[in-house]
Amino acid sequence: MQFTPKISIITVVFNGRSFIERTINSVLSQTYTNIEYIIIDGASNDGTLEIAEKYQHQIALILSGKDNGIYDAMNKGLKNATGDYVLFLNAGDELYSLDTLSKVFALTADADVYYGNTAVVDDGGKVLGDRRLTPPENLTWKSLKYGMCVSHQSFIAKKSLCGFYNLDYKISSDIDWVISILKKSSTIINTKSYISNFLEGGTSNKRRKKALWERFAIMSKHYGFFQALINHLYILFRYPFHKVTKKIMT
């Protein structure tokens, strides 16, 4: 019997008029049909909501209103999700191909987590390359000790294992969320394929410093203070200049 679980795909957006439609189309055009699509809009004022509402007959829920940041919006999505699995795909991000989800769920039935690679794209949708950190052959919660080696957009988790995002972290709560899920997971499947296209975005130096401190706090919580310190020093020496992408190997 074919494994066709319901997957809740959650898109969080604020003033994403330029990108929201390509994200919506990448979800609605999937050959896999058991999808619950949820859009959480942060009270956009640039026409984003009007674009989303053109597709409302194909979208399970469009919820618009002010929030307390991206992770608060993601928590709203989780509270409304009823699928067996959850995937976050934010404005500008896309599923890699039309049959991405069909291929994922054809691999192994009832895994706790499915994960894969991520291509980075620019504003026009042109592929720039892979993320600097690529997923390991065998992903565990310990794999993230040097950073987010698996992209949030290429991480499909069983809903029953998904807690809410910790709102104490404003920039890096996704790392904490992924590690917490992996700690509870038994069957973690590497799809060995690309799952998503991630829209490259710039980060200010101020936000980068805050993200570094948040990540250190998260790593200390999960791996211990001294291990987190050693790992961060290793990262700073190995990657002194942050580079988002590297050429895709074919």
N, C-alpha and C positions, 0 to 999 in steps of 0.2 A: 504494500500500500504506500502510495506517495506521501511524503512528509510535507504538509502545507500549513504550517503554523501561521497565526496572525501576527504580523509585525507592525508595531506602532512606530511610524517615522515622524519625528518631531522637528519642526523648523522654527527656530527662534529668530525674530527679525525686528529691527528698529530702523526706520527710514532706509529701506533697502530696495527702493523702486528700481534701481538699475540692474539688480541681480535676482530679485525674488522669482521672476517668471521662469528663468532657466532652471532654478532649483525645483520649482513646482513641476515643470515639464519632465524633468529627469525622474521624478517619482511617479507621476501619472502615466508615463509611457512604458513603465516596466512590464515585461511579459508575465511576471509574477503578480497575481491579482489579490491575494489575501493581505491587503495593506490597509491599515487605519492611518490616514494622514492627518496630522494635527499641526496647525500653524498658531504660534503664540506671538502676537504683535505687541510691541511696547508703546502703543498709542502713537504710531507713526503719523507724520503730518505732511508727507511728501507724495502721497498717492499710492503707497505700498499696499494699503488695505484694499483699495479699489481694484488693484490688479489681482490680488488673492481672491476677492469676491467674484471675479469672473469665472472662477473654477469651483465655486462653493458646492455645486451639485456633486463634485467628485471628491470633496474634502470632508472628512468626518467632523472636524471642529476648527473654526476660526475664532480665536479669542483675542480681543484687543483691549488693552488698558495699561495704565502705568504700572511699572514694577520697580523692584529694588535692585536692579542689575541683572546681568545675563543669567546668573545661576538661580535667581529667584524665578525668572521666566522659565528656565528649564524645569524647575520644580513644579511649576504650574502644568507644564506638559506631562510630566510623570504622573501627577495627580489625576489627570484626565485620560491617561493611556489605559487601554483595556487589552492590549495585545499580549501574546505569549513572549514576544521579544521586543526590544527597544533599540532604535537607532536615531542618533541626533544628526541632522543634516541642516546646517544653518544657511541663511541667505547667501547665495553665491556659490555654495558647495553643490555638488551633483553626484549622483550614483554614476559609477564609471562607464557602464554600458547598459543597454536596454534589458539585457538578461542577467544583470548582476545578481539579483536576489534569487532568481531561479537556479543559478549555479551554486550559490551559497547553500541553499536548503536541499540541494540534491546530494550534498557530500555525506553528511552523517546526521541521522535523526536525533533530535532532542539533546543537542549539545548545550552546555551552559553558556559558552561564548564562541562566537565565530569572529575571526579577525583577518585582516589582509593588508595589502599595501595601499599607498595613497600617492596620487599624482598631484603636484602643485600647479595651479593655473593662474594666469593673470586676469585682469579685468575683462579682457576680451575673450576669455575662455581658452587661450593658447596654453598648451602644456609646457611648463618650464623645466620640469624634472621631478625626481622623487624628493620627499622630505629628507633632511639631513640624517635624521634618525629613522632607520627602517626597522620593521618588526623582526624579532628573532624567529628562528625555526620553531622553537618551542617556548611559547609565552607562559610565564608564571607571574605571580605578584612581585617576585624578586627581580624580574626583568626591567622594572622601571626605576631601579636605584640610580641610574645615570640620566634619567629623564623620560619624557613621553615617547617611548620607542614605538608605540602604536598610536596612530591618529584616532582622535575621538570619533571622526567621521567614518572610520573603517573598523569600528568596534561594535559588534552586535551582541547584546547581552540579554539573557533570560530576565523577563520583567520581575519575577519573584526574587531575584538576587539584587535588584536595583534599589538602593537606598536613595535618600534625597541628597542633594548637593549641600555641603557645609557652607553656609553663607558668611562665615567668618573669613573665608578666602574669597577675594574679589576677582582674582585673575587666574589662579591655578587650581581651583577646586576640582576641575576635571581630572587632574592627576590623582587626587585623593579618592575620587569616585571610582575610577578605574581600578586602582589598587585594591580598594575595599571589595569590589565585585570579584576580582581575581582570587582574593583570599578565600572566598566562599565557593569557588568554582572547582569542579572535578574534571569535567570534559571540556577542553579548550581546543578548538579546531583552527588550524592555520589553513585558510582557503588557498594559499599560495597563488593569489591573484589580486588584481587591483579591485578595491571595493568603491572607492570614491575619488573625486577630484576636489581638492581643497583650494579655496580662493585665498591666495597669498595676501596678507595684510601687514602693514607696518606697525611697529610697536615703538613708542617713544622711549627715550633713555630712562625717563622717570618711571614709566610703567614697567620697563624691563628690570629695573632695580627692585621694584616692589614684587614683581613676579619671582625674582630670584630668592628674596627673603621668604615669600610664601612657600615656595617649593622646598626651601631648606627646612621650614617648620613641618611641612608634610612628610618629607623624607625622615626627619628626626622621629616623628610619631611612629612611622611604620618600620624603620630600619635601625633606629637608635641614633643618638646625637653624634657619637664619634664616627660611626660608619657614614652618616650623612655628610659630615665635615670632610672626610677623606674623599668621598665621591664628588663633592662639589669642587674641591681643589683639583681633582683629576679633570673634571669637565672644563674648568677655567684654563688649565694649562694646555689641554688638547684642542679646545675650541676657543681661542682667545678672541676671534672675530666671528660673531654669530652668522652662520650661513644657512639659509632656509632650505635650499634645494641642491640636488646634485643630478647629473644627467641620468635619465632612465636607461637602464641596461635592457637591451632587447635580444 
